[in-house]
Amino acid sequence: MDDRIWKYVSAVLTLLLALSIVSVAVLYYQVNPPAVPANQTGFVIETPSNFTLVCEGSVNTTSTEVAELRDQIAFLQRLVSSNQGGTTIAVVPIFGIIDDYTALQVIPLLRNLAMNESVGGVLLWIESPGGVVGPVINIHSEIKKLSLVKPVVAYSGDIIASGGYYIAVGAQKIVASPLAEVGSIGVIYVHYDLEKNYEMNGIKVNVFKTGKHKDMGAEWRDLTPEEREKITEMVNTYFQAFISAVSEGRNMTIDEVKNFSTGETWFAENVTGALVDELGGMDTAIDVLEKLMNVSGAKVVVYKDLETPEEFGVYGSTALYIDPRYLTPLIGGG
């Protein structure tokens, strides 16, 4: 037989042997986790099914590497776990800017999942810089209702900011990748005064209105001092609602929340224990949810991606729960 064929066969047999050894080792350590010496200098990662991983020489190991390793272990653990009783985890993606379209898709789905007896828990996969006040508040409210009847975990691998974070605090737990951007707790209101631009282009705007504030915030004129006070009051009202939601959802005092209410985002690894519960990837989030469900090896169903329309419709004045970095492209300013 050709030497190349023998080499191929040998490689396959070696791989099969290695896989068998790894499988036996994983199963063995699930039943008999190794003891950790008192003088152990490496880090210890507690994983599902009482499996303990001890890593030597961890002085230079980053939180990203640790989280990635935990996620890989959680994935492998799921491969050897058995499905229990048809219990299902529903993964609901919430991507992009959160607007009326998002709410129209997400809210009915969450209500259906609340009534679906085969679904034991819901994983909210949130990758969003925020969105419009109304839809954000409505989705957050629906998540709180859902969490009354079954476990809900929020997960983000990239960005969970402003309105995206607002809806996440409705879940029992928040899991995020170490370098995911978290926070941007705040409200922004943008008013464009294009009155002089209209004049330069020979555009005259005739307005017929029933009250002096009916066109408050319109782009064809500046705001009056009284209107500026009204808008400031409105923004502060939305801000207080945001802070209260985070305080309730994260079990933090108002003052503690205010420390993170500067409008900026942080890497998840820097706010673990405050804005985030655990670091990790999708499988880590599933593992956290399974623990809340008191099951292992649950069936995971990912629902169709919720697409955000290209036209967001922001032009003129609007109040938003959104990270300001993502606002300019939406209004055609860059």
C-alpha positions in Angstrom: 0.0 0.0 0.0 1.2 3.5 -0.7 3.1 5.1 2.2 1.0 8.2 2.0 -2.2 6.1 2.7 -0.5 4.4 5.6 0.5 7.9 7.0 -3.1 9.0 6.6 -4.5 5.9 8.3 -2.0 6.3 11.1 -3.0 10.0 11.6 -6.7 9.1 11.7 -6.1 6.3 14.3 -3.9 8.6 16.4 -6.6 11.3 16.3 -9.3 8.8 17.3 -7.2 7.6 20.2 -6.6 11.1 21.4 -10.3 12.0 21.2 -11.1 8.8 23.2 -8.6 9.7 25.9 -9.9 13.3 26.2 -13.5 12.0 26.3 -12.7 9.5 29.1 -10.8 12.2 31.0 -13.6 14.7 30.8 -16.2 12.1 31.9 -13.8 11.0 34.8 -13.2 14.5 36.0 -16.9 15.2 36.0 -17.4 12.5 38.5 -14.1 12.9 40.4 -12.9 16.6 40.1 -9.2 17.0 41.0 -8.2 18.5 44.3 -6.4 21.8 44.2 -3.2 22.0 46.2 -3.1 24.7 48.9 0.0 26.2 47.4 -1.4 26.3 43.9 -0.1 29.4 42.1 -2.3 29.1 39.0 -5.9 30.3 38.6 -8.9 28.0 39.2 -11.9 28.0 36.9 -15.1 26.5 38.3 -17.2 25.1 35.5 -20.5 23.2 35.1 -20.9 19.6 36.5 -18.3 20.2 39.2 -15.4 20.2 36.7 -12.5 22.2 37.9 -9.7 23.4 35.7 -6.4 24.5 37.2 -4.1 26.6 34.9 -0.5 27.0 35.8 1.6 30.1 35.2 -1.4 32.5 35.1 0.4 35.7 36.1 0.2 37.1 32.5 -3.1 35.6 31.7 -5.7 38.2 30.7 -9.4 38.1 31.6 -10.2 37.7 27.9 -8.2 34.5 27.8 -9.8 33.2 31.0 -13.3 34.0 29.8 -12.6 32.4 26.4 -11.3 29.2 28.1 -14.4 29.1 30.4 -16.6 29.4 27.4 -14.8 26.6 25.5 -15.2 24.4 28.6 -18.9 25.2 28.9 -19.3 24.3 25.2 -17.6 20.9 25.7 -19.6 20.2 28.8 -22.8 20.8 26.8 -21.6 18.2 24.2 -21.5 15.5 26.9 -24.7 16.5 28.7 -28.0 14.9 28.0 -31.1 16.7 27.0 -33.6 16.8 29.8 -37.3 16.5 29.3 -37.5 18.6 26.1 -36.6 21.8 28.1 -35.8 24.5 25.6 -33.8 27.7 25.7 -35.0 30.4 23.4 -32.4 32.8 22.1 -33.9 36.2 21.1 -31.5 38.4 19.1 -31.9 42.2 19.5 -29.5 43.8 17.1 -28.9 47.4 16.0 -30.8 50.5 16.8 -33.9 49.8 19.0 -37.0 51.5 17.4 -40.7 50.9 16.8 -39.9 48.1 14.4 -37.8 46.3 16.9 -40.5 46.6 19.6 -43.1 45.3 17.0 -41.0 42.2 16.5 -39.7 41.6 20.0 -42.7 42.2 22.3 -45.1 39.6 20.6 -42.2 37.1 20.6 -41.5 37.5 24.3 -45.2 37.2 25.1 -45.4 34.0 23.1 -42.3 32.6 24.8 -43.9 33.4 28.2 -46.9 31.2 27.3 -44.8 28.4 25.7 -44.5 25.6 28.2 -41.7 23.9 26.3 -39.5 27.0 26.8 -37.8 26.9 30.2 -35.6 30.0 29.8 -34.9 32.9 27.5 -31.5 34.3 26.4 -31.6 37.8 25.1 -28.7 38.3 22.7 -28.3 42.1 22.6 -25.9 43.9 20.3 -27.2 47.4 20.4 -25.9 51.0 21.0 -29.4 52.0 22.1 -32.5 53.5 20.6 -35.7 55.5 20.9 -37.2 56.0 24.4 -40.7 54.6 23.9 -39.7 51.2 22.3 -36.8 50.8 24.8 -39.1 51.3 27.8 -41.8 49.0 26.3 -39.3 46.2 25.6 -37.8 46.5 29.1 -41.3 46.3 30.6 -42.0 43.1 28.7 -38.7 41.5 29.7 -39.6 42.2 33.4 -42.9 40.5 32.9 -41.3 37.5 31.2 -38.7 37.2 34.1 -41.6 36.7 36.5 -42.5 33.4 34.9 -39.2 32.0 33.7 -35.4 32.7 33.9 -34.1 35.4 31.6 -30.4 36.1 30.9 -29.0 38.9 28.8 -25.8 38.4 26.7 -23.6 40.7 24.6 -20.4 40.0 22.8 -19.9 43.5 21.3 -21.9 46.4 22.6 -24.8 46.7 25.1 -25.1 50.4 25.6 -27.7 53.0 26.6 -31.1 51.7 25.5 -29.5 48.3 24.9 -28.3 48.2 28.5 -31.7 49.6 29.7 -33.5 46.5 28.3 -30.8 44.2 29.6 -31.3 45.1 33.2 -34.8 43.6 33.0 -33.1 40.2 33.0 -32.0 38.3 36.1 -28.3 38.0 34.9 -26.1 39.8 32.4 -23.2 38.0 30.8 -20.8 39.8 28.4 -17.6 39.3 26.6 -14.7 40.9 28.5 -14.2 43.5 25.7 -17.9 44.2 25.1 -18.8 47.8 25.6 -21.2 48.3 28.5 -23.1 51.3 29.9 -23.6 54.7 28.3 -26.3 55.3 30.9 -27.9 58.5 29.9 -30.2 60.4 27.6 -29.5 62.7 24.6 -31.7 65.2 22.9 -30.5 66.7 19.6 -32.0 69.8 18.1 -30.9 71.1 14.7 -31.5 74.8 14.1 -31.5 75.2 10.3 -33.2 78.6 10.2 -30.2 80.4 8.6 -29.5 77.6 6.3 -33.1 77.8 5.0 -32.7 81.6 4.5 -29.4 81.1 2.6 -31.2 78.7 0.2 -34.3 80.9 -0.2 -36.5 78.5 1.8 -39.3 80.1 3.7 -41.4 78.0 6.2 -45.0 79.0 6.9 -46.3 77.4 10.1 -49.9 77.3 11.2 -50.2 75.9 14.7 -52.7 75.8 17.6 -50.2 76.5 20.4 -46.9 78.2 20.8 -45.1 75.0 21.5 -46.7 72.8 18.8 -43.5 73.1 16.7 -41.1 72.9 19.6 -37.9 71.3 18.4 -38.6 71.9 14.7 -35.5 72.4 12.6 -36.8 75.6 10.9 -36.3 77.7 14.1 -34.3 78.0 17.3 -35.6 77.0 20.7 -37.0 79.7 23.0 -35.7 79.9 26.6 -38.9 78.5 27.9 -38.7 75.5 25.5 -35.1 74.9 26.5 -36.3 74.5 30.1 -39.1 72.2 29.1 -36.7 70.0 27.1 -34.2 69.9 29.9 -37.0 68.8 32.3 -38.0 66.1 29.8 -34.5 64.8 29.4 -34.0 64.7 33.2 -37.3 62.8 33.6 -36.2 60.2 31.1 -32.8 60.0 32.9 -34.3 59.4 36.3 -36.4 56.6 34.8 -33.2 55.1 33.3 -31.4 55.3 36.7 -34.3 53.7 38.5 -34.5 50.8 36.0 -30.8 50.1 36.5 -31.0 50.5 40.3 -33.9 48.0 40.4 -32.5 45.5 37.9 -28.9 45.5 39.2 -29.8 45.8 42.9 -27.8 48.9 43.3 -28.5 52.1 45.1 -29.3 55.3 43.1 -26.0 56.8 44.2 -24.2 53.7 43.0 -25.9 53.9 39.6 -25.0 57.5 39.3 -21.3 56.6 39.5 -21.8 54.9 36.2 -24.2 57.4 34.7 -21.6 59.6 33.0 -22.8 58.6 29.5 -19.6 56.6 28.8 -19.1 52.9 28.1 -16.7 50.6 29.8 -15.2 47.2 28.9 -17.3 44.6 30.6 -14.2 43.2 32.3 -13.9 46.6 34.2 -17.5 46.6 35.5 -18.0 43.0 36.4 -20.0 42.7 39.7 -21.6 46.0 39.0 -23.1 46.4 35.5 -22.3 42.8 34.5 -22.6 39.6 36.4 -20.2 37.3 34.5 -17.7 37.4 31.7 -17.8 34.9 28.8 -19.3 34.1 25.5 -22.6 32.6 24.3 -22.0 29.2 25.9 -21.1 30.8 29.2 -24.4 32.7 29.0 -26.3 29.5 28.2 -24.6 27.8 31.2 -25.7 30.6 33.5 -29.2 30.3 32.2 -29.2 26.5 32.7 -28.2 27.0 36.3 -31.2 29.3 36.8 -33.4 26.7 35.1 -31.8 23.9 37.2 -31.2 21.8 34.0 -28.2 20.8 31.9 -28.0 20.1 28.2 -31.1 22.1 27.3 -32.1 22.3 23.6 -31.2 25.8 22.3 -33.3 27.5 19.6 -32.2 30.7 18.1 -35.0 32.8 16.6 -34.6 34.6 13.3 -32.5 37.8 13.4 -34.5 40.9 14.0 -33.5 43.2 11.2 -33.5 47.0 11.8 -34.6 49.0 8.7 -31.8 51.1 7.1 -33.9 54.2 7.4 -34.0 55.1 11.1 -36.0 58.2 10.6 -34.1 60.5 12.9 -34.2 64.1 11.5 -34.7 67.1 13.5 -35.2 66.8 17.3 -35.6 63.6 19.2 -34.9 62.3 22.7 -32.9 59.0 22.7 -31.5 56.3 24.9 -28.5 56.0 22.6 -24.8 56.2 22.6 -24.0 59.5 20.9 -21.3 58.0 18.8 -23.9 56.2 16.8 -26.2 59.2 16.4 -24.4 61.3 13.8 -24.5 58.7 11.0 -28.2 58.1 11.5 -29.1 61.8 10.9 -26.9 62.1 7.8 -24.2 64.2 9.5 -21.4 61.8 8.8 
